[in-house]
Amino acid sequence: MKTLTIQITTDNAAFDGENESLEVGRILVNLAHYFELPESLPDDGLNRVIRDINGNTCGYYECH
């Protein structure tokens, strides 16, 4: 069994004002689509970067 950890920090400009929930939703939808791919959740415990719509790092996910 694997554990998936997702951390998103919402202090970038992409999350300003009313955009916060929209940007978090966009990121989670993109991750959900990515996780549908074979071998997208390697069990290596490494952090993978999450980027906001502006290309800035806003978090990470890891699987262990």
MOSULJO-V599329 format. One record per pair of residues at least 24 apart in sequence whose ideal C-beta (glycine too) atoms are under 10 Angstrom apart, sorted by the first residue. I is the first residue (numbers start at 1). J is the second residue. D is the distance in whole Angstrom. If there is no record, write none. Layout:
I;J;D, I;J;D
//
This chain:
1;43;10, 2;41;6, 2;42;9, 2;43;6, 2;63;5, 2;64;7, 3;43;9, 3;45;10, 3;62;9, 3;63;7, 3;64;6, 4;31;9, 4;35;8, 4;41;7, 4;61;7, 4;62;8, 4;63;5, 4;64;9, 5;45;10, 5;47;9, 5;60;8, 5;61;6, 5;62;5, 5;63;8, 5;64;8, 6;31;7, 6;48;10, 6;50;8, 6;59;7, 6;60;8, 6;61;5, 6;62;8, 6;63;10, 7;47;9, 7;50;8, 7;58;9, 7;59;5, 7;60;6, 7;61;7, 7;62;9, 8;50;6, 8;52;9, 8;58;6, 8;59;4, 8;60;9, 8;61;9, 9;50;9, 9;52;9, 9;56;10, 9;57;9, 9;58;5, 9;59;6, 9;60;9, 10;52;9, 10;58;7, 10;59;9, 11;56;10, 11;58;8, 12;51;9, 12;52;5, 12;53;9, 12;54;7, 12;55;10, 12;56;5, 12;57;8, 12;58;5, 12;59;10, 13;52;8, 13;53;10, 13;54;6, 13;56;8, 14;51;9, 14;52;4, 14;53;5, 14;54;5, 14;55;9, 14;56;7, 14;58;7, 15;52;7, 15;53;9, 15;54;10, 15;56;10, 15;58;8, 19;52;10, 19;53;9, 22;53;9, 23;52;6, 23;53;6, 23;54;9, 23;58;8, 24;52;10, 24;58;9, 24;59;10, 26;52;9, 26;53;7, 27;51;8, 27;52;7, 27;53;8, 27;58;7, 27;59;8, 27;61;10, 31;59;10, 31;61;7, 34;61;9, 35;61;9, 35;63;9
//
